[in-house]
Amino acid sequence: MIFRSPNLFGRKTAAKTTILLSVVFFFVCAADAQSLKKYSRNFQAGQNVKLQLMNRTGTVTVEGWDKPYVNITAYLESPAANIDPQIIGNTILLNLVRDNQGRGEVGSVIFNIRVPYYSQVDIETKVGDLRVGNIRSLLVRAHISSEGDIQLINIQSGSVSAENVTGNIFFDGELQSGGNYRFTSMKGDISLRIPFSSSFKLVATAPSTRNIALGSFANNDLRYFGDGRRVVGRFGEGTASINVTNQRGSIQFIRR
């Protein structure tokens, strides 16, 4: 008599199911990849290079590296948007709003961009996430006119601006003496992760939630006003300036 273990049979069935799902997943991913059009181009970069990008929809990721050129790679959904870069002085300009004006329906564009770490970065989109990392320059600006998250990671810049309507904003970096740092959102969480050795003047406003958490940076020189709607004052010598406004969300300071 031959005895067949039901557990063994169950394992074989599960294995076949896993293989089948893996094959289906592979073909779905391959089909998705084939449906996207790829754009890639390199630009030589001088010491004062600036990247200025205005997207319509789609995630934009900008990462600093130690190579003397800018690499722009984009994946375009159908119908594919026009990408027509311009070089104006030291600025590499991509304006997908202008280049696709009057076209009606245009697919999202996902940008993965590598720039020299000293590059100025000015990026904007209507809908989609913006991510900037490892930049040490005079300017970092990220603006979303509708919905999306902003992440600024390992930033050393004297001028930083991040603004969206709906979505989270996360800043991780160092403050420079005389620097200006501005963060604005209508709805979402704003989190600032900075060294405890930072020196700054602060105006933080959360009129609807009154949710302003100073964490380790709380001291007698930073005072709450308007039943907790606003915090004004300084930390340390106050050599940098931070202005944070979140209409219907929270503001949080985190020690780096």
C-alpha positions in Angstrom: 0.0 0.0 0.0 1.3 3.4 -0.9 0.6 6.3 1.5 0.7 9.9 0.3 1.2 12.5 2.9 -1.4 15.3 2.6 1.2 17.8 4.0 3.6 16.9 1.2 0.9 17.3 -1.4 0.0 20.7 0.1 3.7 21.8 -0.1 3.8 20.8 -3.8 0.6 22.7 -4.5 2.0 25.8 -2.7 5.2 25.6 -4.6 3.4 25.4 -7.9 1.2 28.3 -6.9 4.3 30.4 -5.9 6.1 29.6 -9.2 2.9 30.5 -11.2 2.5 33.8 -9.4 6.2 34.6 -9.9 5.9 34.0 -13.6 2.8 36.2 -13.8 4.5 39.0 -11.8 7.6 38.8 -14.1 5.5 39.2 -17.3 3.4 42.0 -15.8 6.6 43.9 -14.8 8.1 43.3 -18.2 5.0 44.6 -19.9 5.0 47.7 -17.7 8.7 48.3 -18.5 8.2 47.9 -22.2 5.3 50.4 -22.1 7.6 53.2 -20.8 9.8 55.2 -23.1 13.3 55.9 -21.8 15.2 59.2 -22.2 18.8 59.6 -21.1 21.4 62.3 -21.7 24.6 63.6 -20.1 25.6 67.3 -19.7 29.0 68.6 -18.8 28.9 70.7 -15.6 31.0 73.6 -14.4 31.6 74.7 -10.8 28.4 76.9 -10.8 26.0 74.5 -12.5 22.3 74.8 -11.7 19.6 72.3 -12.5 16.1 73.8 -13.1 13.3 71.4 -13.8 9.6 71.9 -14.1 7.7 68.7 -14.4 3.9 68.1 -14.9 3.3 64.9 -13.1 5.7 62.2 -11.8 8.4 61.5 -9.2 11.6 63.5 -9.5 14.7 62.2 -7.7 17.9 64.2 -7.7 21.1 62.8 -6.2 24.5 64.4 -5.8 27.6 62.5 -6.9 31.4 63.3 -7.4 31.4 63.2 -11.2 31.8 66.5 -13.3 28.6 66.0 -15.3 24.8 65.8 -15.0 23.0 62.6 -16.0 19.3 62.9 -16.7 17.3 59.7 -17.1 13.6 59.8 -17.5 10.9 57.2 -18.0 7.9 58.4 -19.9 4.4 57.0 -19.8 2.2 57.1 -22.9 1.4 59.5 -24.5 5.1 60.5 -24.0 5.9 64.1 -23.1 8.3 66.2 -25.0 11.6 66.8 -23.3 13.7 69.6 -24.8 16.6 70.6 -22.4 18.1 74.1 -22.8 21.5 75.3 -21.7 21.3 78.9 -20.5 24.7 80.1 -19.1 25.4 77.7 -16.3 21.8 76.5 -16.0 20.4 73.2 -17.4 16.7 74.0 -17.9 13.9 71.5 -18.5 10.4 72.9 -18.7 7.9 70.1 -19.5 5.0 72.5 -18.9 6.2 74.8 -21.6 7.4 72.1 -24.0 4.0 70.3 -23.9 1.7 73.3 -23.9 -1.5 72.7 -25.8 -1.0 68.9 -26.1 -3.8 68.0 -23.7 -3.3 64.5 -22.2 0.4 63.8 -21.5 1.7 60.8 -19.5 3.7 61.1 -16.3 7.5 61.4 -16.4 9.7 59.8 -13.8 13.1 61.5 -13.5 16.2 60.0 -11.9 18.9 62.7 -12.1 22.5 62.7 -10.9 24.3 66.0 -10.5 27.7 67.1 -9.0 27.1 67.5 -5.3 27.9 71.3 -5.5 25.0 71.9 -8.0 22.1 74.2 -7.3 18.9 72.4 -7.5 15.5 74.0 -8.3 12.8 71.4 -9.1 9.0 71.7 -9.4 6.1 69.6 -10.3 2.3 69.7 -10.2 1.7 66.2 -8.9 4.3 63.7 -7.7 7.0 63.2 -5.1 10.2 65.3 -5.1 13.4 63.8 -3.6 16.8 65.5 -3.3 19.9 64.0 -1.6 23.5 64.6 -1.0 23.7 68.2 -2.1 26.1 70.9 -0.9 25.4 74.1 -2.7 24.0 77.6 -2.5 20.4 76.6 -3.3 17.9 73.8 -2.9 14.3 74.4 -3.8 11.5 71.9 -4.2 7.9 73.0 -5.0 4.8 70.9 -5.6 1.7 73.0 -6.7 -0.7 70.2 -5.8 -0.1 66.8 -4.1 3.1 64.9 -3.2 5.8 64.4 -0.6 9.1 66.2 -0.4 12.3 64.6 1.0 15.5 66.6 1.3 18.2 64.3 2.7 21.8 65.1 3.7 21.5 68.7 2.5 24.1 71.5 3.2 22.8 74.7 1.7 22.5 78.3 2.7 19.1 78.6 1.0 16.5 75.8 1.2 12.8 76.1 0.3 10.2 73.3 0.3 6.5 73.8 -0.4 3.5 71.7 -1.2 -0.2 71.7 -0.8 -1.0 68.1 0.4 1.8 65.9 1.5 4.7 65.4 4.0 7.9 67.4 4.0 11.1 65.9 5.5 14.3 67.9 5.8 17.6 66.3 7.0 20.6 68.5 6.9 22.8 71.2 8.4 22.1 74.8 8.9 24.6 77.4 7.7 25.3 80.7 9.3 23.2 83.4 7.6 21.2 80.7 5.8 17.4 80.9 5.1 15.2 77.9 5.4 11.5 77.9 4.5 9.0 75.1 4.7 5.3 75.4 3.8 2.4 73.0 3.6 -1.4 73.1 3.7 -1.9 69.5 4.9 0.7 66.9 6.0 3.6 66.6 8.4 6.7 68.7 8.3 9.7 67.2 10.0 13.1 68.9 10.4 16.1 66.8 11.4 19.0 69.0 12.3 22.1 68.8 14.5 21.8 69.9 18.1 24.7 72.3 17.6 22.5 74.3 15.2 22.0 78.0 15.6 18.8 79.6 14.3 15.9 82.0 14.7 12.5 80.4 14.4 9.0 81.3 13.4 6.8 78.1 13.3 3.1 78.3 12.7 0.4 75.6 12.9 -2.9 77.5 13.2 -5.3 74.6 12.9 -3.6 71.8 14.8 -1.4 73.7 17.2 0.9 70.7 16.9 4.4 72.1 17.1 6.9 69.7 18.8 10.3 71.2 19.5 11.8 68.0 21.0 15.3 68.5 22.2 15.4 72.1 21.0 12.8 73.3 23.5 14.2 76.1 25.7 13.2 79.4 27.3 14.2 81.4 24.2 11.6 79.6 22.1 8.1 80.6 23.2 4.6 79.5 22.3 2.0 82.1 21.4 -1.7 82.1 20.5 -2.6 79.0 22.6 0.2 77.0 20.9 -0.5 78.1 17.3 2.9 79.7 16.9 6.5 79.4 18.2 8.9 82.4 18.0 12.4 82.8 19.3 15.9 81.5 18.8 18.1 78.5 19.5 21.7 79.2 20.2 23.0 82.4 18.7 20.3 82.5 16.1 22.6 82.8 13.1 20.3 81.0 10.6 16.6 81.7 9.9 13.9 79.0 9.8 10.3 79.8 8.8 7.8 76.9 9.0 4.1 77.1 8.2 1.7 74.1 8.2 -2.0 75.1 8.0 -3.6 71.8 8.9 -0.7 69.6 9.8 2.1 69.1 12.4 5.6 70.5 12.7 8.3 68.4 14.4 12.0 69.0 15.2 14.2 66.0 15.4 17.8 65.9 16.8 20.2 64.7 14.1 
